[in-house]
Amino acid sequence: MLELDDLTLRLGGLTLAEGLNLKLQPGQLHAVIGPNGTGKTSLLRALFGELPLAKGQIRLEGRAMMPGALAHWRQAIGYMPQNTQLDLDLSALEVVVLGRLQHLSMRLSDDDLQAALAALQALDITHLADRPMHTLSGGQRQMVLFAQVLLRQPRLMLLDEPVSALDLKHQMQLMEHLKTQTVDQGWISLAVLHDLNLAAQFADQLIVLGEGRLQAFGPPAQVLSRELVQRLYQVPVDVRQEADGLPCVRLLRRETPPAQTRAYLDLEME
């Protein structure tokens, strides 16, 4: 279990989130959703130990995160940040092998190599194995880095916008694999997602952040409502239940543009 007790996150004097209390169970995929600037990335950084806690405590399987023992804490974590740009002259296969960094010696073992190739094959990207990372598209880099975190065999998986650069096929491929492995391996998985329908389709639980606080937590069918989405995102939407019981969010076109957009258009025409 991952426990967050009264977490407060601050950056440069700005309070990003406060009073976060959550208990996340193994074998479940949790989608972190909410408007821009509401602390989604900061939450993942705090869980990884990159952002010091202003207040509160984080415990994984009963063990508290200690600032002086972050290297040991991170051994249990597979972390994929937003920025997938790597200034390394390495091939995709070599980057994936780095997922076993804590186990590597001067000589690469056959087991490590086979595990890296299996991760690439599971995501249908073995054709990228020998390609230098700097030649890959943003989406291809995301898939390679996802293969890398898979190789870590984590207990806690943290993915920050893992599908932002992927086409529909690869979005489904990554999310399906994440969901399957989370269940099969008993991971506690958190993924920051902006696509509410993708989050509703794959997440067991939604963590909804807004205005610096936890706005809702629970299954998508219970959490995603028209009132919640309109209040947090300030856009008109329709939320309906599909045949499988999952909610589907549809944006509604405004009859007139918002005031700030009209003011900008007026300036452009002057």
Residue frames as qw, qx, qy, qz and C-alpha x, y, z in Angstrom:
[[0.000, 0.887, 0.462, 0.000, 0.00, 0.00, 0.00],
 [0.357, 0.280, -0.025, 0.891, 1.08, 3.58, -0.71],
 [0.277, -0.777, -0.525, 0.210, -0.03, 6.01, 2.00],
 [0.231, 0.446, 0.008, 0.865, -0.04, 9.80, 1.74],
 [0.393, -0.643, -0.575, 0.319, -0.66, 11.48, 5.08],
 [0.113, -0.927, -0.209, 0.291, -1.55, 15.18, 5.09],
 [0.641, 0.076, 0.276, 0.713, 0.87, 16.05, 2.27],
 [0.129, 0.945, 0.099, -0.282, 1.63, 19.70, 1.55],
 [0.720, 0.181, 0.294, 0.603, 3.78, 20.57, -1.46],
 [0.018, 0.949, 0.039, -0.313, 5.44, 23.95, -1.95],
 [0.716, 0.238, 0.236, 0.612, 7.79, 25.34, -4.59],
 [0.303, 0.279, 0.041, 0.910, 9.46, 28.71, -4.21],
 [0.114, 0.117, 0.415, -0.895, 6.99, 29.89, -1.60],
 [0.576, 0.031, -0.303, -0.758, 4.02, 28.82, -3.72],
 [0.529, -0.048, 0.776, -0.340, 1.73, 26.18, -2.24],
 [0.294, 0.167, -0.752, -0.566, 1.05, 23.61, -4.97],
 [0.674, -0.302, -0.589, -0.327, -1.12, 21.25, -2.95],
 [0.112, -0.348, 0.662, -0.655, -2.05, 20.75, 0.67],
 [0.615, -0.083, 0.514, -0.592, -3.88, 18.30, 2.87],
 [0.676, 0.261, -0.574, -0.381, -3.51, 15.32, 0.53],
 [0.506, -0.260, 0.760, -0.315, -4.58, 12.08, 2.22],
 [0.777, 0.303, -0.361, -0.418, -4.68, 8.90, 0.13],
 [0.580, -0.297, 0.758, -0.031, -4.30, 5.16, 0.49],
 [0.619, 0.500, -0.408, -0.447, -3.50, 3.44, -2.82],
 [0.861, -0.164, 0.462, -0.138, -3.74, -0.32, -3.19],
 [0.219, -0.369, 0.796, 0.426, -1.43, -2.69, -5.12],
 [0.311, 0.264, 0.878, 0.252, -2.71, -4.06, -8.40],
 [0.224, 0.832, 0.483, -0.155, -4.57, -0.86, -9.28],
 [0.408, 0.283, 0.248, 0.832, -3.94, 1.84, -11.86],
 [0.110, -0.777, -0.395, 0.478, -4.57, 5.36, -10.57],
 [0.394, 0.556, 0.298, 0.668, -4.98, 8.21, -13.06],
 [0.254, -0.535, -0.267, 0.760, -4.04, 11.65, -11.76],
 [0.233, 0.598, 0.513, 0.570, -6.19, 14.25, -13.50],
 [0.185, -0.806, -0.320, 0.463, -6.96, 17.95, -13.15],
 [0.363, 0.929, 0.049, 0.062, -6.34, 21.31, -14.85],
 [0.636, 0.442, -0.254, 0.579, -2.86, 22.61, -15.63],
 [0.095, 0.532, -0.373, 0.755, -0.92, 23.89, -12.64],
 [0.714, -0.507, -0.032, -0.482, -2.78, 21.90, -9.99],
 [0.406, -0.613, 0.645, -0.208, 0.17, 19.87, -8.71],
 [0.977, 0.141, 0.022, -0.158, -0.08, 16.64, -10.73],
 [0.699, 0.501, -0.388, 0.331, 3.57, 16.59, -11.78],
 [0.104, -0.633, 0.519, -0.565, 4.62, 17.91, -8.37],
 [0.845, -0.295, 0.262, -0.361, 2.84, 14.99, -6.70],
 [0.962, 0.220, -0.108, 0.119, 4.83, 12.47, -8.75],
 [0.407, 0.632, -0.426, 0.505, 8.07, 14.36, -8.11],
 [0.438, -0.580, 0.439, -0.529, 7.33, 14.30, -4.39],
 [0.963, -0.120, 0.147, -0.190, 6.66, 10.55, -4.46],
 [0.845, 0.386, -0.199, 0.312, 9.99, 10.03, -6.23],
 [0.656, -0.556, -0.111, 0.498, 11.76, 12.25, -3.72],
 [0.462, 0.366, 0.193, 0.784, 12.66, 15.06, -6.14],
 [0.177, -0.641, -0.082, -0.742, 10.41, 17.62, -4.44],
 [0.199, 0.018, -0.760, 0.619, 10.88, 17.88, -0.66],
 [0.311, -0.646, -0.681, -0.150, 7.71, 17.71, 1.40],
 [0.083, -0.533, 0.179, -0.823, 6.65, 20.91, 3.14],
 [0.524, -0.243, 0.530, -0.621, 4.49, 18.80, 5.44],
 [0.910, 0.083, 0.019, -0.406, 3.23, 15.26, 5.80],
 [0.411, -0.411, 0.810, 0.082, 4.59, 11.78, 5.22],
 [0.747, 0.345, -0.398, -0.405, 4.74, 9.17, 2.45],
 [0.526, -0.335, 0.772, -0.122, 4.87, 5.45, 3.23],
 [0.681, 0.325, -0.528, -0.390, 5.29, 2.54, 0.83],
 [0.803, -0.081, -0.590, 0.009, 4.46, -0.88, 2.25],
 [0.680, -0.685, -0.241, 0.104, 4.74, 0.60, 5.73],
 [0.663, -0.186, 0.005, 0.725, 8.19, 2.14, 5.18],
 [0.046, 0.937, 0.175, -0.297, 8.41, 5.93, 5.37],
 [0.618, 0.624, 0.015, 0.477, 10.33, 7.95, 2.81],
 [0.543, -0.710, -0.019, 0.448, 13.39, 9.47, 4.51],
 [0.323, 0.932, -0.140, -0.089, 15.25, 12.41, 2.87],
 [0.206, -0.723, 0.652, 0.102, 18.60, 10.86, 3.76],
 [0.484, -0.102, 0.862, 0.106, 17.84, 7.50, 2.13],
 [0.589, 0.550, 0.013, -0.591, 16.38, 8.44, -1.25],
 [0.289, 0.448, -0.784, -0.317, 18.63, 6.12, -3.25],
 [0.092, 0.037, 0.980, -0.172, 17.23, 3.13, -1.39],
 [0.436, 0.455, 0.468, -0.620, 13.66, 4.51, -1.65],
 [0.483, 0.582, -0.271, -0.595, 13.91, 4.90, -5.44],
 [0.035, -0.255, 0.946, 0.199, 14.98, 1.29, -5.98],
 [0.297, 0.346, 0.864, -0.212, 11.31, 0.32, -5.66],
 [0.341, 0.724, 0.244, -0.548, 10.12, 2.96, -8.16],
 [0.483, 0.274, 0.568, 0.608, 9.78, 3.09, -11.92],
 [0.032, 0.768, 0.222, -0.600, 9.62, 6.79, -12.80],
 [0.452, 0.365, 0.512, 0.633, 8.99, 8.25, -16.25],
 [0.052, -0.562, -0.208, 0.799, 9.00, 12.08, -16.21],
 [0.492, 0.779, 0.247, -0.300, 7.41, 14.38, -18.78],
 [0.217, 0.827, -0.435, -0.283, 10.67, 15.33, -20.46],
 [0.952, 0.056, 0.289, 0.080, 11.81, 12.44, -22.64],
 [0.494, 0.813, -0.274, 0.140, 14.70, 14.32, -24.26],
 [0.844, -0.437, 0.165, 0.263, 17.98, 12.53, -23.50],
 [0.252, 0.884, -0.389, -0.055, 21.39, 14.05, -24.20],
 [0.640, -0.386, 0.660, 0.077, 22.99, 10.63, -24.42],
 [0.446, 0.503, -0.604, -0.428, 24.66, 8.99, -27.39],
 [0.358, -0.099, 0.911, -0.181, 22.97, 5.67, -26.72],
 [0.298, -0.113, -0.773, -0.548, 20.79, 3.31, -28.71],
 [0.663, -0.350, -0.102, -0.654, 17.22, 2.55, -27.69],
 [0.875, -0.141, -0.462, 0.041, 18.28, -0.90, -26.49],
 [0.480, 0.157, -0.494, 0.707, 21.06, 0.56, -24.35],
 [0.271, -0.352, 0.176, -0.878, 18.63, 3.02, -22.77],
 [0.822, -0.292, -0.260, -0.414, 16.23, 0.19, -21.93],
 [0.775, 0.009, -0.533, 0.340, 19.05, -1.84, -20.37],
 [0.116, 0.364, -0.405, 0.831, 19.68, 1.10, -18.01],
 [0.677, -0.449, -0.133, -0.568, 16.45, 0.07, -16.31],
 [0.925, -0.247, -0.256, 0.135, 18.57, -2.62, -14.66],
 [0.259, 0.776, -0.357, 0.451, 21.22, -0.08, -13.64],
 [0.518, -0.648, 0.429, -0.356, 21.29, -1.13, -9.99],
 [0.931, -0.118, 0.345, -0.019, 22.09, -4.72, -11.07],
 [0.726, 0.661, -0.150, 0.116, 24.56, -4.00, -13.88],
 [0.702, -0.514, 0.267, 0.415, 28.24, -4.84, -13.67],
 [0.076, -0.609, 0.491, 0.618, 31.13, -4.17, -16.05],
 [0.026, 0.058, -0.878, -0.474, 29.76, -6.90, -18.31],
 [0.622, 0.048, -0.021, -0.781, 26.20, -6.99, -19.62],
 [0.404, -0.056, 0.904, -0.129, 24.63, -10.34, -18.79],
 [0.106, -0.151, -0.820, -0.542, 22.59, -12.35, -21.26],
 [0.106, -0.579, -0.780, 0.210, 19.63, -12.17, -18.88],
 [0.019, -0.623, -0.163, 0.765, 19.72, -8.36, -18.84],
 [0.075, 0.248, -0.558, -0.788, 19.94, -8.20, -22.62],
 [0.130, -0.292, -0.899, -0.299, 17.11, -10.69, -23.13],
 [0.074, -0.632, -0.632, 0.442, 14.93, -8.85, -20.60],
 [0.039, 0.531, -0.089, -0.842, 15.50, -5.56, -22.45],
 [0.133, 0.069, -0.739, -0.657, 14.67, -7.15, -25.80],
 [0.106, -0.442, -0.891, 0.010, 11.55, -8.73, -24.32],
 [0.000, -0.632, -0.393, 0.668, 10.39, -5.31, -23.06],
 [0.128, 0.390, -0.388, -0.825, 10.86, -3.82, -26.53],
 [0.144, -0.106, -0.896, -0.408, 9.04, -6.76, -28.10],
 [0.023, -0.515, -0.790, 0.331, 6.11, -6.46, -25.68],
 [0.129, 0.711, 0.194, -0.663, 5.60, -2.90, -26.91],
 [0.696, 0.567, 0.400, 0.183, 6.18, -3.81, -30.58],
 [0.146, 0.969, -0.187, -0.065, 9.21, -1.53, -30.91],
 [0.820, -0.271, 0.354, 0.359, 12.07, -4.00, -31.45],
 [0.623, 0.603, 0.231, 0.441, 12.74, -2.25, -34.77],
 [0.032, -0.956, 0.105, -0.271, 14.00, 0.72, -32.74],
 [0.863, -0.445, -0.012, 0.240, 16.58, -1.30, -30.78],
 [0.706, -0.030, 0.142, 0.693, 19.66, -0.10, -32.68],
 [0.189, 0.799, 0.243, 0.517, 18.41, 3.43, -33.37],
 [0.315, 0.061, -0.377, 0.869, 20.21, 6.27, -31.53],
 [0.075, -0.639, -0.659, 0.390, 17.81, 7.97, -29.13],
 [0.012, -0.533, 0.015, 0.846, 18.43, 11.40, -30.65],
 [0.113, 0.057, -0.678, -0.724, 16.99, 10.17, -33.97],
 [0.069, -0.428, -0.901, 0.020, 13.68, 9.06, -32.47],
 [0.223, -0.577, -0.299, -0.726, 10.44, 11.03, -32.45],
 [0.301, -0.383, 0.464, -0.740, 8.91, 12.18, -29.16],
 [0.874, -0.113, 0.016, -0.473, 6.44, 9.31, -29.25],
 [0.852, 0.227, -0.453, 0.132, 9.12, 6.73, -29.97],
 [0.207, 0.416, -0.611, 0.641, 11.20, 8.05, -27.06],
 [0.596, -0.318, 0.296, -0.675, 8.17, 7.71, -24.79],
 [0.958, 0.008, -0.172, -0.227, 7.75, 4.06, -25.74],
 [0.663, 0.345, -0.542, 0.384, 11.46, 3.34, -25.22],
 [0.047, -0.408, 0.546, -0.731, 11.48, 5.00, -21.79],
 [0.795, -0.224, 0.109, -0.554, 8.34, 3.09, -20.86],
 [0.913, 0.144, -0.378, 0.052, 10.17, -0.12, -21.76],
 [0.348, 0.439, -0.579, 0.592, 13.02, 1.05, -19.51],
 [0.401, -0.366, 0.445, -0.712, 10.81, 1.55, -16.45],
 [0.927, -0.056, -0.147, -0.341, 9.17, -1.84, -17.09],
 [0.743, 0.294, -0.538, 0.267, 12.60, -3.43, -16.81],
 [0.043, -0.491, 0.555, -0.671, 13.03, -2.05, -13.30],
 [0.532, -0.324, -0.782, -0.036, 10.28, -4.38, -12.04],
 [0.055, -0.336, 0.350, -0.873, 9.06, -1.67, -9.66],
 [0.108, -0.431, -0.840, 0.311, 6.60, -1.86, -6.81],
 [0.121, 0.778, 0.318, -0.528, 5.54, 1.73, -7.47],
 [0.465, 0.318, 0.507, 0.652, 5.13, 3.00, -11.05],
 [0.014, 0.759, 0.206, -0.617, 5.04, 6.78, -11.68],
 [0.444, 0.303, 0.562, 0.628, 4.30, 7.96, -15.23],
 [0.038, 0.634, 0.181, -0.751, 3.95, 11.67, -16.03],
 [0.551, 0.647, -0.044, -0.525, 1.90, 12.16, -19.21],
 [0.519, -0.258, 0.761, 0.291, 3.17, 8.90, -20.76],
 [0.510, 0.447, 0.692, 0.247, 0.95, 9.14, -23.86],
 [0.087, 0.802, 0.113, -0.580, 1.24, 12.86, -24.64],
 [0.125, 0.603, -0.532, -0.581, 3.23, 12.28, -27.85],
 [0.287, -0.011, 0.944, 0.163, 1.65, 9.00, -28.95],
 [0.428, -0.019, -0.493, -0.758, -0.87, 8.29, -31.69],
 [0.765, -0.219, 0.085, -0.600, -4.07, 6.44, -30.88],
 [0.897, 0.109, -0.427, -0.023, -2.64, 2.98, -31.59],
 [0.529, 0.246, -0.591, 0.557, 0.35, 3.46, -29.31],
 [0.358, -0.393, 0.323, -0.783, -1.73, 5.16, -26.62],
 [0.896, -0.161, -0.071, -0.409, -3.85, 2.04, -26.42],
 [0.824, 0.216, -0.479, 0.213, -0.80, -0.20, -26.56],
 [0.224, 0.376, -0.567, 0.698, 0.98, 1.55, -23.72],
 [0.503, -0.316, 0.295, -0.749, -2.10, 1.85, -21.51],
 [0.928, -0.050, -0.233, -0.286, -3.17, -1.76, -22.10],
 [0.715, 0.222, -0.551, 0.370, 0.31, -3.01, -21.20],
 [0.018, -0.384, 0.489, -0.783, 0.47, -0.77, -18.13],
 [0.712, -0.260, 0.099, -0.644, -2.93, -1.98, -16.95],
 [0.930, 0.039, -0.354, -0.087, -2.11, -5.66, -17.52],
 [0.581, 0.272, -0.560, 0.525, 1.28, -5.48, -15.80],
 [0.248, -0.435, 0.365, -0.785, -0.12, -3.48, -12.89],
 [0.855, -0.219, 0.030, -0.469, -2.61, -6.24, -12.18],
 [0.926, 0.142, -0.340, 0.081, -0.28, -9.18, -12.91],
 [0.549, 0.304, -0.475, 0.617, 2.73, -7.79, -11.01],
 [0.479, -0.689, -0.494, 0.228, 0.79, -6.15, -8.18],
 [0.354, 0.182, -0.056, 0.916, 2.19, -2.70, -8.87],
 [0.008, -0.792, -0.410, 0.453, 0.83, 0.52, -7.45],
 [0.429, 0.255, 0.421, 0.757, 0.65, 2.64, -10.60],
 [0.071, 0.796, 0.282, -0.531, 0.03, 6.37, -10.98],
 [0.441, 0.257, 0.488, 0.708, -0.23, 8.01, -14.40],
 [0.102, 0.559, 0.143, -0.811, -0.83, 11.71, -15.02],
 [0.299, 0.362, 0.751, 0.464, -3.30, 11.94, -17.90],
 [0.162, 0.245, 0.019, -0.956, -5.02, 14.86, -19.62],
 [0.441, -0.074, -0.652, -0.613, -7.38, 12.71, -21.68],
 [0.509, -0.183, 0.510, -0.669, -10.32, 12.16, -19.32],
 [0.895, 0.154, -0.094, -0.408, -11.82, 9.42, -21.47],
 [0.641, 0.371, -0.647, 0.179, -8.54, 7.50, -21.57],
 [0.076, -0.322, 0.700, -0.633, -8.33, 7.86, -17.79],
 [0.714, -0.050, 0.270, -0.644, -11.92, 6.62, -17.41],
 [0.864, 0.264, -0.346, -0.254, -11.29, 3.63, -19.66],
 [0.698, 0.287, -0.597, 0.273, -8.14, 2.32, -17.96],
 [0.009, 0.414, -0.591, 0.692, -7.96, 3.63, -14.39],
 [0.428, -0.387, -0.806, 0.132, -9.31, 1.75, -11.41],
 [0.283, -0.763, -0.395, 0.427, -9.29, 4.98, -9.41],
 [0.320, 0.727, 0.115, 0.597, -9.14, 8.66, -10.35],
 [0.448, -0.490, -0.281, 0.693, -7.14, 11.13, -8.26],
 [0.213, 0.797, 0.354, 0.441, -8.65, 14.53, -9.09],
 [0.444, -0.361, -0.200, 0.795, -6.56, 17.57, -8.17],
 [0.136, 0.703, 0.358, 0.599, -7.75, 21.16, -8.39],
 [0.229, -0.850, 0.017, -0.474, -7.26, 24.47, -6.62],
 [0.078, 0.585, -0.670, 0.450, -4.44, 22.99, -4.58],
 [0.541, -0.208, 0.652, -0.489, -6.52, 20.22, -3.04],
 [0.063, 0.077, 0.978, 0.186, -7.82, 16.72, -3.62],
 [0.461, 0.042, -0.093, -0.882, -11.20, 17.27, -5.27],
 [0.904, 0.010, 0.042, -0.425, -12.27, 13.65, -5.65],
 [0.004, 0.425, -0.904, -0.037, -10.95, 10.10, -5.38],
 [0.678, 0.112, 0.633, -0.357, -12.66, 6.93, -6.55],
 [0.525, 0.226, 0.751, 0.331, -13.76, 4.84, -9.54],
 [0.066, 0.006, 0.390, 0.918, -14.33, 6.80, -12.78],
 [0.226, -0.504, -0.718, -0.422, -18.07, 6.02, -12.86],
 [0.400, -0.719, -0.505, 0.262, -18.47, 7.62, -9.44],
 [0.397, -0.493, -0.019, 0.774, -16.08, 10.54, -9.87],
 [0.148, 0.000, 0.448, 0.882, -16.48, 11.91, -13.40],
 [0.171, 0.711, 0.651, -0.205, -19.59, 14.06, -13.46],
 [0.309, 0.712, 0.302, 0.553, -20.60, 17.02, -15.62],
 [0.319, -0.938, -0.081, -0.106, -20.62, 19.27, -12.57],
 [0.705, -0.539, 0.224, 0.402, -17.10, 18.31, -11.49],
 [0.633, 0.189, 0.385, 0.644, -15.55, 18.62, -14.96],
 [0.153, 0.814, 0.293, 0.477, -17.23, 21.94, -15.72],
 [0.437, -0.899, -0.023, 0.026, -16.24, 23.39, -12.35],
 [0.697, -0.466, 0.295, 0.458, -12.60, 22.37, -12.58],
 [0.537, 0.092, 0.498, 0.675, -11.93, 22.95, -16.27],
 [0.140, 0.602, 0.137, -0.774, -14.32, 25.88, -16.85],
 [0.200, 0.171, -0.664, -0.699, -15.66, 24.46, -20.12],
 [0.759, 0.069, 0.163, -0.627, -19.10, 23.16, -21.10],
 [0.104, 0.246, -0.952, -0.149, -19.23, 19.36, -21.31],
 [0.842, -0.117, -0.108, -0.516, -21.63, 16.49, -21.50],
 [0.068, -0.358, 0.915, -0.170, -20.87, 13.36, -19.47],
 [0.836, 0.001, -0.132, -0.533, -22.81, 10.22, -20.31],
 [0.608, -0.311, 0.723, -0.098, -22.60, 6.61, -19.22],
 [0.417, 0.364, -0.706, -0.443, -21.61, 4.15, -21.94],
 [0.870, -0.091, -0.342, -0.343, -22.96, 0.61, -22.25],
 [0.707, 0.087, -0.602, 0.360, -19.99, -0.72, -20.28],
 [0.535, -0.743, -0.370, 0.156, -20.86, 1.60, -17.39],
 [0.543, -0.220, -0.015, 0.811, -17.88, 3.91, -17.92],
 [0.126, 0.857, 0.228, -0.444, -18.34, 7.67, -18.26],
 [0.562, 0.333, 0.373, 0.659, -17.60, 9.44, -21.55],
 [0.118, -0.716, -0.156, 0.670, -16.80, 13.16, -21.55],
 [0.465, 0.518, 0.476, 0.538, -17.68, 15.24, -24.60],
 [0.170, -0.302, -0.063, 0.936, -16.76, 18.89, -25.02],
 [0.278, 0.771, 0.572, -0.017, -19.61, 21.16, -26.06],
 [0.386, 0.317, 0.197, 0.844, -18.91, 23.99, -28.43],
 [0.061, -0.510, -0.377, 0.771, -19.56, 27.44, -26.97],
 [0.350, 0.795, 0.487, 0.090, -22.14, 29.56, -28.74],
 [0.175, 0.951, -0.122, 0.224, -19.92, 32.60, -28.18],
 [0.670, 0.250, -0.461, 0.526, -16.20, 32.73, -27.34],
 [0.528, -0.625, -0.397, 0.417, -15.22, 33.66, -23.77],
 [0.017, -0.987, -0.092, 0.130, -14.61, 37.32, -22.94],
 [0.421, -0.658, 0.429, 0.454, -10.81, 37.13, -23.05],
 [0.536, 0.148, 0.676, 0.484, -10.89, 35.53, -26.50],
 [0.263, 0.843, 0.440, 0.165, -13.26, 38.20, -27.83],
 [0.202, -0.932, 0.101, 0.283, -11.00, 40.93, -26.45],
 [0.512, -0.359, 0.585, 0.517, -7.97, 39.39, -28.19],
 [0.462, 0.445, 0.656, 0.397, -9.84, 39.12, -31.49],
 [0.088, 0.959, 0.265, -0.046, -10.94, 42.73, -31.21],
 [0.332, -0.776, 0.324, 0.427, -7.32, 43.82, -30.75],
 [0.540, -0.051, 0.678, 0.496, -6.22, 41.80, -33.77],
 [0.352, 0.672, 0.587, 0.283, -8.82, 43.50, -35.94],
 [0.086, -0.937, -0.112, 0.319, -7.88, 47.04, -34.91]]
